[in-house]
């Protein structure tokens, strides 16, 4: 698998104009319509080099989008990592001290003996996130893969992804051994809570197509939540829906135990192996094989290789859902 950098096809917006915010938390903008409704959050820059979400949130703030119902939060999370982005080392700006998306448990956030740039930022943002009813976390991927949405392990997440209608692949998983994600934090990851969250992987970090996916998904999430009307959206943000969504259940992560891990081919994601026992790589010289027929690789990458990191997840297709709205969907606004 190559670790050469992909070309940077997009401009990184200057988000410094958004530092001051109504919430009093830097780069976290909350707007209240004064009309009853949910608190919806669109979050960008969970990882500092995942720019598609930053482009979308920047565009919405510059457009002065406001909710008609409920509350809307538009946020940039790991700004410190984003500010360190260097085109010569584009993978290095994922985080400053630790992965921002592995700290989201109350126990971790409450433990003041633990400090890092990311923990400080998560603690700053926590009071707002604690009040959010519906979260869309905008991400992108190390490798050039078709978009996928991470619904978490609960049925409510799957149901929300199907109602959203896009992208074509819905991933259901328990997260990472290294720590809990924001999309699984507290009520988002509790079956008996009405709170819900989705994490969208829009494409490769710096490809233009990832921005189009981020715009479409954000637009549809806001419309689905009811906080805005379609007339409020920028022209051209809605894209055609896929005719079918595949629900893929992750059965296990493959976690590196050392720096000695390599894949058998330059996988980028969503590859399906028809037979169990297929060799997909080697860890410390031992073959890593598919545990069942029709095994799918989910987000394989060695770009952040270190002990304890998930280098790929293994999944199986559980269901194919026909999208009834796909036939009538147009490029609309």
N, C-alpha and C positions, 0 to 999 in steps of 0.2 A: 504494500500500500504506500503510495506516494505521500510525502509530507511537504511537498512544495506548495507554496502559497497560491491560492486562486487569485485571478486578477480582481482588482477593486473597480467595480463598474458604477458605483454611486458616490455622490458627494456626502460627506459627513457634515450635518448641519451644526451651526454655532448655536448651542442651546443655552449659552450663558445669559441670554435675555430672559430666560424663564426661571432664573434662580429665585427671585422674589415671588412669593405666592400668597394667595388668600388664606391658605391653611396655616401659614406661619412656619411650615416645614419646607426647606429649600427644594425646589424642583418638583413639588407635589401640589398640584392645583386642584382644589375642590370647589365646585360650583353647586349651589342649592337653588332649585327652581322655586321653592316655596310651595310646591304642589306635591301631594303625597305620591310616593313611588319609591322604587328601590335605589340603593346606593350602588352605582356601577363604577368599576375602576378599569381603566386601560393602562397597563403598565409596560414601560419600555426599559431597556438597558439593565435587565437583571444581570446580564453579562456585558461588559464594557465594549466588546467588539461586535455586538449584534445590532447593527445600525438600522435595520429596516424599521424596527419599532420606534426608534428615536425619530426617524423621518416622519412617520405617521403622527406621532404625538406632537411633534413640532408643527406640522401642518395644521392640526386641529386647534392648537393654541393660537397660532397666527391667524387662523380663520375666526377665532373667538366663538367657537362652538359652545353653546350653552344648553343645558337640559331643559326640556319642556315639562318634564315630570321627574320627581325624585332628585337625586344628587348624582353628579358626575365628577370623578377624579381622574385627571390625566397626569401621569407621573413618569419621571425618569429616575430609575433606582440607583444603579451603581455609577454615578456620575464621575467619581474619582477614577475609576478604571477607564471610563470613556475618554477622560481628559488625557490619559496616558497613551492613547492609541498612536502607534508608530507604523506607517505603511511598510517599513522595512522589516518589522517583526509583528505582523498583524494578529498572530495568535496569542501574543503575550499580554494583551489588554483584557483578557477574559475577566480577571479580578485583580485586586491589589494584594491581599493577604490570604484569602480563602474564598471558596465558591460561595457567592451570595445566596445561591439557591440550595444550600445545604444546611442552613442555620435555623429553619423555621419550625422550632418547637418552643413551647413556653419555657421548658426547663433550660434550653440553651440560651434563650434571650434573657431569662431572669438571672442567669449565672454571671454575676458581675466580676468573677475571677477570670473570666474569659474575655479577651479583648482582641479586636482586629478592626481594620477599616470597614469591613463588611458587616460585622456585628454592630458597630456604632451606627451605621446607616440603617440597618434593619430595625434597631431600637428606636431611631428617630421616626421611621415610617410606621411603626407598629400601631400607634394610636389611631391612625387613619385606617389601616388595613383591618383593624379589629371591628370597624363599623361597616365594612363593605359587604354587600349582599351577593354581588356577582362580579367576578374578576376574570379579565382576559389578560394573560401574560404573554407578551409578544417576544418570540425567540426566533433564532435562526440556527443553522447547523454547520458543523465543521466541513462536511462533505456536500457535494452537489447531489442532492436527493430531492425527490418530489415531496411537496409539503405533507405534513401529518399533524394531527391534533392529539394532544395527550389529555385524556379524560380522567386519569386516575383509576383506582380500583373499584369505585362504587358505581352502582347502576345510575345514580342521579347524574354523574358526570357523563356517562355514555348517552343518557337520554338528552342532555343538553347539547352534546356534540351532534346528535342526529337531528335535533330541532334546528340547530344552526345550519346544517346541510352541507357543510364544506369544512375541510378538504375531503378527498376521497378515502383517506386512511385515518381511522380512529384507533389510537393506541390506548389500551387499558393496562395499567401497571401500578406497582406498589412504590415506585420511586427508586432511590439509590441507597445502598448500604452506608454510603459516606455521610448522609444526613438528609433531612426532610426539605422538600421544596416548598416555595410559597403557595403553590396551587393546592397543597395538601395541609396547609396550616389550619389548626383549630377547626372551626365549623365547615370549612371547605372540604375537609377530609373526614367528616363525621356524617354517618348515614342519616341520623335523625335531625340534622340541622337543615334549614331551608337554604342556607348559604351554598354557593356553587362556584366552581372555577374551572377554566380551561387554559391550557398552555398550547399555543400554536407554534409549530416549527415551520417557518415560512419558506425555507429553501436555504441555499448556501449563504453565508454571512453577507457577502458583498455583491451578490448578483442582483441585477435590476428586477428580475422576476420575483424576488422575495418581497420587494416593496409593494408590488401589485397584490400579492397574496395578503400581506399585512393590511393594506387598505380595505380589500374586500372583506376579510374576516372581521376587522374592527367595525366596519359599517354594518355588517349583518348582526354582530353581537349587540351593538347599540340599538338597532331596530328591534331585535328580538326582546331586548330588555324593556322596551317601551319608553326609554328616557328621551328619545328624539323621534322626529318624523323623517320620512324619506327625503322630503324637500330640504332638510337641513344638511344633507350630505353633499360633499363636493361632487361635481359631475365626473362620471367615469370610474367611480370607485367600485361599484358592484360589477362582478364578473359572473359568467354563467356557472350554475351549480353543476357538480358532477352527477351523472345519472345514478351512480351506485356508490355507497359508502361501505367499506369493508371494516368490520370491527375485529381488531387484532388483540388478543390477550397475551401479554408478556408473561412467560412462565418462569423465566429466570434471567438474571444478569450474568454476564461473564466479566469478572472483576480481575484486573491485573494484580498479581502478588509480587511482581518485581518489574524491572525494566525489560525483561526478556519475554516479550510477547510480539508475535507477528501473525498477520493474516495470510491465508493461502492465496489470496487474489486481491486486487484493488477494489474491494467492496465499497459502495457508497450508501447503501441502505435499501430496504424493501426487497432484496434478493430472496427468492424462495428455493429451498432445496427439497426435491421431491422425496428423497429417501433418508431415513434415519441412518446415522452413522457417518454422514458425509463430513470430511475433515474441512473445517473452516479456518483453522489456524493452529498455532502452537504456543503453549505457555510453559516456560522453563523447559523447553524441549519436549513436552508432552502434548500429544494431539488433543485439540479441542474439537469435539464432534457434535453434530446435530442430534438432539435426544429423541426426535420423532419425525415422522414423514411430514412433508410440506411445512418445514420450519422456515420462518421468516427472520432475516436479520434486521434489527431495528437500530438505526443510527450507529453503525460501526465507525470507529475512528481511533487513531493512535496519536492525534495531535496534542492531547493533554495526558499522554501516558505517564503514569507514576503508580506506585503501589497503592491499592485501594480504589483506583478509578475504574468505573464501569467502561469497558472498551466496546461492548456491544450487548444488546439485549436480544433474547430469543423469544419469538412469538408464534402463535398459531391463529389462523383466521377462524373466528367463531361464528361470524354471521355476515351476510351481505344484505344491506338495506337499500331498497330502491327509493330514490328521491323523487317523490311525486311532483315536486315543484320544478324539477329540472327542465321539463318540456316547455314550461311557460316562462322560464327565466330569460331575461335579455340583459344586454349590457347596460341598460337603464342609466341611472345617474352615476 
